[in-house]
Amino acid sequence: MSQRTATPPEQQEDRTPGDPAGSPLGNGLKQRHLSMIALGGVIGAGLFVGSGAGIAAAGPSIVLAYAVSGLLVMFVMRMLGEMSAANPASGSFSVHAERAIGPWAGFTAGWMFWILLCVGVAIEAIGAAHIVTGWLPGTPSWMWVLIFMAVFCGSNLGAVANFGEFEFWFSALKIGAIALFLGLGVLAVLGVLPGTSSPGTANLLHDGGLLPHGVDGLLVGLLASVVAYGGLETVTIAAAESEDPVRGVAKAVKTTMWRIAIVYVGSMLVIVTLLPWNDPAVTEQGPYAATLDHLGIPAAGQVMNVVILIALLSAMNANIYGSSRMAYSLVSRGQGPKALGKLTHQVPRRAVLASSGFGFVTVLLSYWYPETLFAWLLNMVGGVILIVWGFIAVSQFVLRRRMEREDPQKLVVRMWGFPYLTWVALAGVAGVLVLMAVGEDTRVQVLFTGGLTVALAVTGYVRQRAAATRAAG
């Protein structure tokens, strides 16, 4: 028998949130909500806006950056799907890390992800404000950040079904728009779109070739792609409030693979094939709008900007939801301030307000630093998601062995090539962190992430020892 840490009663309710009797949270999300959240719920600033800086740094090798990090995130999501289908929980990987490694690990992974999503809320709000100020010059960016924060904080204070409906229609529009973009792009690459001629490989091989800024540029692109993928884990959090958590997680994880291949990698390939990577419009307009304008499609760039605005607001909405549920799960397991654990009509409203707090602080930051804030925030969270992925891989390795011995019937979703691909994922996470540590442009991000990880881990370990002492006494 494996050794397990005793689980307090308050933790038990988060272990089986799919059971209405076992979780005080509701189950208002339907399968169609989960499927669409999995398809497009986190497509936001990281892809539509942040990818412009990645292309400018990496050039055509941005495709390689998205493919490498995409393969890594496929493994991560499969591992997370295995654990979440076996034990659905509103705290997702934080709960799994606690069960596999110890309370300190659940504390560290959970609060790191909470910070990531809270910063993500601010990033999406700033990106959306930038688009609106482009349409309405003279209006202050901070005002739009405030408006967006108020609207989506308010929507998350309502029933979870409201969040599901928002995300269903938002995500449907995003997926439809990207499918149209890819369709037009492929026609243009082939030279069969009226008014265009095929660029061939000119934009891929000229102006410095595939790696115009060398390995350093590729590293910046890799970081940009990691940021774009961050937040995919939210679907396993949402599954805990669905009608059938196990089936919901299984289906959602399966959609991740082709979404990454087509939406992320496919988009980057179309953009750098059609548009010179060093075109100023890539960063000024955003790569999607710039590509459509380059093709001469009337008003297509502005239409895409509308879609991007909706995408940013959608991801903002999803981040407030995911961060509030993670905070609630942590508190319900004794890993945070008890005041955030109060439920009102099955909604953790205090956790929603706390999770929206940094977004409201960003109103002031966007007033003081309107030109530099967005890039600073994107860099701030780049390494955090890698640490979270590391916790997911270690947790899956431990829990898979345990389930094979004790509850093999729970392995509804299985990680491919276990344990070899689990080790590959861990090596990939470690490799990216090492590359970031040696890169001049990314070293500061690794130091920030490392400091945050150590601080949370030490705090979690001290809390764990204190709890053990109290229990023994």
N, C-alpha and C positions, 0 to 999 in steps of 0.2 A: 504493500500500500504506500502511496506517496504521502508525504507530509503536507498538510494544509494548514493555513492560518485560520483560526476560528473566526467565523463571520458573525458580526453583531446583527441583531434583528433588523436594524435600520438598513443594513446592506442587502438583506434578503429580498426586499421589495424591488430592488433594482436588478436582481438576477434574472427575474422572469417577467419582464414588463409586457410580454405578449399576453399574459394571463390577466384578464380584467381584475381578478381578485388579488393579483400579486402586485399590481402597480396602480398608484393613485393617478397617474397620467391617463389621458383618454386614449381612444383608438379610432380617432376620426379621420385618419388618412386611408384612402381607398387604394387599391392596386394600381389604378390608372394614375393616381397622384405620384406614387412611388416610381413607377416606370418612367414618367416624364421628368421627375426630379433627377433620376439617375441619368437620363439622356442629356439634360441641359441645365440642371439646376445651378451648377457652379461655373457655367461659361460666363465670364464677366471681364473685369478689368485686366486680369492677368493675361488673357488671350487677346482680347480686342485692342487693348491699349498698351499693356506692358510688352507684348510681342514686338511692337515697333522698335523699342530700344534693343531688344534681343537681336532683331534682324540687322540693325545698324551696327551692332558690335560683332556679330558672328558672320554676317553675310549669308551666302547660300548654305553654309554649314548649320544654319538654324534648323534645317530639316533633320540633320543628324542629331542635333541636341534634343529636339522634340521626340525623335524616335527612340533614343537611348533612355531618356527619362520616362517616356511612355511605356517602354517595356518594363522598367522598374516598377512603375505604378500599377501595371497590370498584375504583377506578382503580389504587390502589397494589397490590392483590392481583393484578389483571390484569397489570400491568407485571412484578411479581415472578414470576408464573406463566410469562410469556413467557421470561424469563431462565432460570428454574429448569428449565423443560422442555427448553430448548436445552442447558443445561449444569448438570445436577443436581449439587449439592454439599452436604456436611454443614454448610458454613459459609454456605450460601444467599446472601443479599444482601451479606454481608461479602466473599465471594469475587467476586461480580459487581462490587462497588465497587472492589476491587483491580484487576481486569482492565480496568475502564473508566476509572478515574481515577488509580489508583496505590496502592502498598502503604499509604501513610499513610491513605488513605480506607477501605481494608479494615480496618485497625487501629482507626480511630475508630468506624466503624459497628458493627464486631463487638463491641468492648468496651463500647460504649454499650448495645447490646442485651443483652449479658451482665449488665450492671448492672441494667437494666430487669427482666429475668427474675428475678434474684436478689432484688430488692426485691419483685417479684411473689410469689415464694415466701413471703416473710414476711407480705405482705398477706393471702394466702389462709389461712395458718396462724392469723393473729390473728382473721380473720373466722370461721373454723371454731370456734376456741376460744370466741368470744363466744356462739355458738349453744349449745355444750355447757354453758357455765357458766349459761346461762339455764335449761337443764333441770336442772342439778345445782348450785343455788346454794350458795355456800360453798366450792366447789372453785376453786383459783386458776387464772387464765387462763394463766399462764406454764407450768403443768404440762401443759396440753393442747397448747400450742404445742410443747413438748419432745416429747411423745408423737407428734404428727403428723409432726414433722420426722424423728424416728427411723424411723418406719414407712416414709415415702416416700423418704427417703434410702436406706434399705435396699432398697426395691423397685427403685430405679434402679441399684443396684449389680449386679443380676442381668441376665439376657439381655434384649435389646431386645424380644423377643416377649412377655415379662412386662409390660413397659410397654404394649405394644399391646393386650393383653387387658384390662388395667386400664381403659385409656381407651375401649376399645370398649364395655364394659358401663356404665361411668360416663356416657359421652356418650349412650348409648341411653336411659338413665334420664332424663337432663336434657332431652333433646329430647322424650321422651314426656310429661314433666311440664309443660313449657312449652306443648306442643300442647294438653294438657288444660286448662291455665290459660287459654289464648287461646280455646278453644272455649267454656268456661263464661263467660268475660268477654264475648265477642261476644253470647251468648244474653242475658246480663244487660243489655248496652247496648241490645239490641233490645227488652227488656222481656218476653221469652218464657221466662226462667228462673223456675221456680216460686218464689213468695215474694218476687219482686223486681219493681220497676217501672223503666222506662227513665228514666235521669237526663237524657236529652236533651243539651243543650249547657250546662246549668247550671254544672257544675264547670269547664267550659272557659272560660266568659265572665264568671263572677262572681268575687268576691274578688280584684279587681285585674286581671281580664281575662287575655289570653294572656301578657302580659309584666308580671307583678305587681311585679317588682323591676327592670324596665327592661333595658337592654342589659347592664348589669353582671351581672345574674342569668343572662341567656342565656349569657354568657361562661363562668360557672361551670358551667352545664349542659353547654356545649360541651366543656369540659375533662373533665368527668365521663364524657361519651360517648367521648372519645378514649381515656381510660384503659380503658374497658370493651372497646374494640376492640383494644387493644394485646395482642399475643401471637398474633394470627391467623397471623402469619408462620411460626410454629412448624411448620405442616404442610409447608412446603417444606423444612424441615430434616429432618423425619421421612421425607420421600419418598426421601431419599438412602439410607436403610436399608431400602427396600422392594424387592419382587421386580421391579417394573417402574417405575423412578423417573419416566420421561417420562409414561407414561399416568397414573400416580398423581397427579402434579402437575396435569396437565390436568383430570382429573375433580374434584380437590379445589378448584381455583380456581373452577370453574363452580358448585359448590354454595354458594360464598360469597355470591353475589348475592342469591338468594332467602332465605338464612338471615338476612342483614342486614335485609332488608325486613320479613320476618315476625317473626323472633325479637326483634330489638332494637327497631325502630321500632314494630312492632305491639304489643309488650308495653307500651311507654311510652304509646301512644295509649289502650289499654284501661285502664291504671291511672289516668291523669289524667281520663279520662271518667267512671269509676265512683267515684273517691275524690277528695274535696277535696285540692288540692295541699298545703294548709297543715295537714292533719290530722297531729297529733303522731305518730300510729302509723306514718306513712310512714318516718320516720327511726328510731323506737324499735323497731318490729317488722321493718322492711324493707317495701318497697312491695308485694311479691308476697303475703307472708303477710297484710299489713294489708288488701289488697284482698279476699282470700278470706274473712277474718273479717268484713269489712264486708258481704259478701253473705250472711252467716249460714249458710255451709256448715259443718256440724258437723265439728270437728277439722281442717278443711281447712288452716287456718293452720299448725298443728303438722306436718301432713303435708308442707306446702311447706317448712317449716324443715328437715325431714329431707332433702328433695331439695336444698335449698340447701347443707346440710352436705356432701352427696356432691359437689355441683358445685364447692364450694370445694376439697375434697380432690383432685378430679380436675384442676382447673386448677393446683393446687400440684404435683401429680405431673408434669403437662405442662411446667411452668416449670422444674423441676429437670432434666428430660430436655433441653429446648431449650437451657438455659444450659450444660449440660455438653457438648453436641455443638458449640455455638458455641465454647466455650473450647478443645475438642480441635482443632477446625478451625484456629483462630488459632494454636495452638501448633505444629500440623503444618506451618504455613506460615512458621514462624519469627517469629511475632508475639506470643509470650508465653513464660512459663517452661517450659523443656523438661520439667521434672518432671511437668507435667500431661499430657504426651503419651503416657504409658505405657498400653498396652492390656492388659487381663486378660480372656481369653475374648471378645475383640472388643468389650469394654466399657471406656470410658475412666473407670475407677473413681476415679482421683485427681481428674479433672475433676468428677466427680459430687460428691465430698466438698468440693472447693473451692467449687462452685456452691451447695452446701447451707450453707456457712459462715455467711452473713449470716442465714439462717433460724435457726440455732442462737444467734447473737448476739441475735436478737430475743427469745429466751427471757428474757434479762436486761432488755432494753428494755421488754418487756411487764410485767415485775415492777415496774420503776421508773416507767413512764408508761402505766398501763393504760387511762386515759381518752382520751388525746390521740394515742397512737402511730399508730392506724389512719389517721386523717385526715391526719396528717403524712406518712406513707408514700405515701398516694394522691397527695397534692400533689407529692411529691418526683419522681415519675416522669412526671407529666403532659406535660411538654414534651419528654422524651427520645424518645418514640415519634415525635414530629413530625420531629425531626432525622433519625431512621432512615428515615422515609418520604421525606424530601428526598433522601437518598443513593440510595434505590431509584429515584426518578424520574430523577435525573441519570444514574445508571448505565444505566438502560433506554434513555434517549435516545442515549447514546454507543454501547452495544452493539447496539442495533437497526440503526443506520446501518452498523456494522461487519459484522453478520451479513447484511444485505441485499447487501453487496458480496462477501463471502467465503463464507458458509455459509447461503444462503437456505433450504436444505432443513431446517435446524434450527428454523425458525420454525413449530413445531407449534401453539403458542398465540400469538396476536397481540394486542397492545394495540389497543383500539378507537381509531379516529380519530387515529392517530399522524400527525404529532407534536403535533397541537393539544390533545388531551386530556392528553398528558404535560405540556404547558405549563400547562394548567388545574390539574392536580394540584399542580405546583410552586407556582403562584400561591396555591392553597388552603392549602398548608402554610405559606407565608410570611404569608398573611393571618391565619391563626389565631395564629401567633407574634406578629405585630404587635398584634393585639387583646389577647392575653395581656399583652404588655409595657405597654400603656396602662391595663390594668385593675388597680385597687388590690389586689384579692384574688389576682391571678394573677402580678403582676410579679415577686415573689420566685422563683416557679417558673421563669420565663424566665431570670432572672439565674443561678440554680443550673444550669439546663440549658446556658446559654451558657458559663459558666465551665468546666463539665465538657467540653463540646465543644472549646473552645479548648485545654484542657490535654491532651486525648487527641490532638487534631490535631497540636499542636506535638511531642508525644512521638513520634507516628507519623512525622512528617516528619524529625525528628532521626534516628530509627532508619533510615529509608529512605536518607538521605544517608550515614549511616555505612556501611550495607551497600554502597552504590554505591562509596564510597571504598575499602572492602576489596576489592571485586571488581576495581576499576581497578588496585589495587596488586598 
